Amino acid sequence: MRLVLGVVAVLAVLMVASLGRGSALPWAPTCSVTDPDGIQLLTGAPDAVAARIADPDGSLSAALGAGPAVACRIAPIRATDEPKEPPLGLTPRAQALRDEIRSAFGDVPDGGFGPEQTLPGRRPGGEHSLGRAVDFFFRPYEDPESAEAGWRLANWAVANAERLGIRTVIYRDRIWTAWRSAQGWREYRFGGSDADNPVNRHLDHVHIDVG
């Protein structure tokens, strides 16, 4: 397994270098939607899949709220040095993400950002303190309807990751990253102390950060 992950990492580095030289990807970005039983319901280019899940019905709608249904293989997205902008303290790309989510999902409670250089309880160089991350809250997390709404947002974020420059999506012990997008959703384990805390496990919120 370590060898496989090492090969994936090397290929990703080569891909980023290739993109920096303006070379085309050796494969076309693609997304798929799979139901909890592993049945593939939809596959196609990211923009086409994102358009389909914007107003889903039937089995597609059920899958989007049941768990990590959308997986997209896209090129790694680089971090940028965009400055934080007042009054929210988000970078322009993070602000655009927040605006679009509020347009698509309504006034979802959010946080994890602010004009301070370093946010209380956050790392100075972390994505939240840099203004590149937003948390979208779905509480109480024990409520099945809250969890379903959270998964719909998380799956939407993955489907729109290439277009919006999304690098990471974390929700309910699962993580998707553009850097390792070929692996789809993976198990997430908080690396600090109190790893079983519901907040650290992202049970009550969807974390999204951008390049």
Secondary structure, DSSP 8 states (H G I E B T S, - for coil): -HHHHHHHHHHHHHHHHHHHTT---SS--EEEEE-TTS-EEEEE-HHHHHHHHTS--HHHHHHHTTS--EEEE-----------BTTTTB-HHHHHHHHHHHHHH-S--EES--SSSS-TTS-TTSTTTTT-EEEEE-SSTTSHHHHHHHHHHHHHHHHTHHHHTEEEEEETTEEEESTTGGG-SEE----SS-TT-TTTTTSSEEEEEE-
